[in-house]
Amino acid sequence: MNDEISVNHNILPTRGDDAHGQAAMLLVESLIHLLIEKRVLTVAEAVETIDVASEVMSDRESEFDGLPATSQASIHLLQCLSASLSFDLDGQVPRGAPA
């Protein structure tokens, strides 16, 4: 990975034995970092996308009487991923800048 992108593998807590969920989160986080490294996606765009996904899940609370524990855990994971990527916002290289 690019030195400009911090990777904190301990930021996303694992819950239980959900192998599919753990693999999916690792794959998505890896793809996001790759897209940022290849300058297809900026860090700000990645954070915004993750924050929107978190908001959509949170909005379900208004439709139902509270969120199930799994939804709350999913929102927490998205917020942790967003926070992890947010550390890179200050040192982000603009898209199209020479590597």
C-alpha positions as CSV (number, residue, x, y, z in Angstrom):
1,M,0.0,0.0,0.0
2,N,1.0,3.6,-0.5
3,D,2.9,5.2,2.4
4,E,0.4,8.1,2.3
5,I,-2.5,5.9,3.4
6,S,-2.5,4.8,7.0
7,V,-3.9,1.3,7.7
8,N,-5.0,0.5,11.2
9,H,-6.0,-3.1,11.2
10,N,-7.1,-2.9,14.8
11,I,-9.7,-0.2,14.3
12,L,-12.5,-2.6,13.3
13,P,-13.5,-4.8,16.2
14,T,-14.5,-8.3,15.3
15,R,-17.8,-9.7,16.7
16,G,-18.4,-13.3,17.2
17,D,-17.7,-15.9,14.5
18,D,-19.2,-14.1,11.5
19,A,-16.7,-15.3,9.0
20,H,-18.7,-13.9,6.0
21,G,-19.0,-10.4,7.6
22,Q,-15.4,-10.3,8.7
23,A,-14.2,-11.3,5.2
24,A,-16.6,-8.8,3.6
25,M,-15.4,-5.9,5.8
26,L,-11.7,-6.7,5.1
27,L,-12.3,-7.0,1.4
28,V,-14.3,-3.7,1.3
29,E,-11.7,-1.9,3.3
30,S,-8.9,-3.3,1.1
31,L,-10.7,-2.2,-2.0
32,I,-11.3,1.3,-0.7
33,H,-7.6,1.6,0.1
34,L,-6.6,0.3,-3.4
35,L,-9.0,2.7,-5.1
36,I,-7.5,5.6,-3.1
37,E,-4.0,4.4,-3.8
38,K,-4.8,4.2,-7.6
39,R,-6.4,7.7,-7.3
40,V,-9.7,6.5,-8.6
41,L,-11.3,7.6,-5.3
42,T,-10.2,10.4,-3.0
43,V,-10.1,9.9,0.8
44,A,-12.9,12.5,1.2
45,E,-15.1,10.6,-1.3
46,A,-14.5,7.4,0.5
47,V,-15.3,8.9,3.9
48,E,-18.5,10.6,2.4
49,T,-19.7,7.3,0.9
50,I,-19.2,5.4,4.2
51,D,-20.9,8.2,6.2
52,V,-23.9,8.1,3.8
53,A,-24.1,4.3,4.3
54,S,-24.1,4.8,8.0
55,E,-26.7,7.5,7.8
56,V,-29.0,5.3,5.7
57,M,-28.7,2.5,8.3
58,S,-29.4,5.0,11.1
59,D,-32.5,6.4,9.3
60,R,-34.0,2.9,9.6
61,E,-34.4,3.7,13.3
62,S,-37.1,6.2,12.5
63,E,-38.9,3.7,10.4
64,F,-38.8,1.0,13.1
65,D,-38.9,1.1,16.9
66,G,-35.1,1.1,17.4
67,L,-32.4,-0.8,15.6
68,P,-31.6,-4.5,16.1
69,A,-28.2,-5.2,17.7
70,T,-26.8,-6.3,14.4
71,S,-27.7,-3.0,12.7
72,Q,-26.2,-1.1,15.6
73,A,-23.0,-3.1,15.3
74,S,-22.9,-2.5,11.5
75,I,-23.3,1.3,12.0
76,H,-20.5,1.2,14.6
77,L,-18.2,-0.7,12.1
78,L,-19.0,1.9,9.4
79,Q,-18.2,4.7,11.8
80,C,-14.9,3.1,12.8
81,L,-13.9,2.7,9.1
82,S,-14.9,6.3,8.4
83,A,-12.8,7.5,11.4
84,S,-9.8,5.4,10.3
85,L,-9.9,6.9,6.8
86,S,-10.5,10.4,8.2
87,F,-6.9,10.3,9.6
88,D,-5.7,10.4,6.0
89,L,-7.7,13.5,5.0
90,D,-5.1,16.1,6.1
91,G,-2.2,14.5,4.1
92,Q,-4.2,13.5,1.1
93,V,-2.5,13.9,-2.3
94,P,-4.8,15.6,-4.8
95,R,-6.1,13.4,-7.6
96,G,-3.9,13.6,-10.7
97,A,-0.8,14.7,-8.7
98,P,2.4,12.9,-9.7
99,A,3.2,9.9,-7.5
